Amino acid sequence: MFGTRRGPGPLEFTALLALSMALVALGTDIMLPALGAIRTELGLPPDATSVAMLVTAYFVGLALGQLAYGPASDRFGRRRALFVGYGVYVIGALAAAASPSLGLLVASRFVWGLGAAGPRVITIAVIRDTYEGERMSRAMSFVMAIFILVPIIAPLLGAAIADIASWRWVFGACVIAAAVIVVWAFLRLPETLADEHQLELRFRRVATAVRVVASDRQALGYGLAMTALFGSFLSYIASSEIIIGETFGRAELFPAIFATLAAVMGGAMLLNARIVGRVGTRRLAHGMLLIYLGVAATLLSVALATGGRPPLWLFMMCIAPLLASHALLIPNLNTIAMVNMAPVAGTASSLIGAVQIAVGALLGSLIDQAFAGTILPLSTGFLGLGVVALALLVWVERGRLFQPLQPPSAPEPMPTAPDV
């Protein structure tokens, strides 16, 4: 290990993993309030949806990049792969800040996404290296709860920077944040890949690892369920700015609304960390998916009854519990998908993540393209893709939902980092 003889304590370990992964969200959320300024400077119409490509390109890069980082981290270790990701992240952010046209900006965002794939894959692999069962789900929830602070703070920070400086400095703030995390990780992050799990970087070995993932009914089904849910969530991320501005005519409230809804998600993830040990990962995931579908059906009913333009307060009352349900699903579905993947954790994390983000980005883009000034496409996407996710879980479980991942137990103390 580099830089330190002793690994971080549990709080520092969790915070470092969470903020490393938070760089992924920062790359998107901080720029959302600056989309209007980007349209203006690049000579685009005020209602142009083409800027959504800045989100899509980032997530496409994020998806493709994961296919490389997972196998590389299984061979060379988590730390080395992570620092490569940090470097590409900074290069992409700097290129985006200097881009003179929409085309170059989209290309830079793609490179930026390739870099962000490193922290995304490695964080999940490190959690899988370190924890088992319900403890893994709890650790994932703690990381995600801290991670969700970024969507709360980032839009407000992005709006403040865009007000006093160019939107290009919004991207520059991401470079500064990445630099801080790089130094912290270099000094304090331990290597968590066990020697017996270090694998050769050969095509046959990688293909074998891919077969392990693809042939595991649980990893495949739960991974595809996350993919379906991610499609509607990504549509919300990409279209929320234009929905608040065009559908509801309250563009000035967008940073505060986005931050409020992100806070709801963060609270839900903290709740998950507290209750998953009592309820059980599978039972909680299955129950929350049914609640998710109920709320999504309510949102679609409201959209149909109001011609896709409900009062803003009513939209908020529907979307907040929907996003909270989504937040409770993320760590638990991910945990169940990764349960059997310890020998190939890096490759499994990259493959599941790549499919989730690439296909999810495509599904989200299709929903976004249907936007015509109302919330009907978004509402339909939430319910339709939620039904697909439920069908996948019923298939995986052979119709027997709510079975425990392991016997429910009383909440354990907060997970601790490994001694290094």
Secondary structure, 3 states (H helix, E strand, C coil): CCCCCCCCCHHHHHHHHHHHHHHHHHHHHCCHHHHHHHHHHCCCCCCCCHHHHHHHHHHHHHHHHHHHHHHHHHHHCHHHHHHHHHHHHHHHHHHHHHCCCHHHHHHHHHHHHHHHHHHHHHHHHHHHHHCCHHHHHHHHHHHHHHHCHHHHHHHHHHHHHHHHCCCHHHHHHHHHHHHHHHHHHHHHCCCCCCHHHCCCCCHHHHHHHHHHHHHCHHHHHHHHHHHHHHHHHHHHHHHHHHHHHHHCCCHHHHHHHHHHHHHHHHHHHHHHHHHHHHHCHHHHHHHHHHHHHHHHHHHHHHHHHCCCCCCHHHHHHHHHHHHHHHHHHHHHHHHHHHCCCHHHHHHHHHHHHHHHHHHHHHHHHHHHHCCCCCCHHHHHHHHHHHHHHHHHHHHHCCCCCCCCCCCCCCCCCCCCCCCC
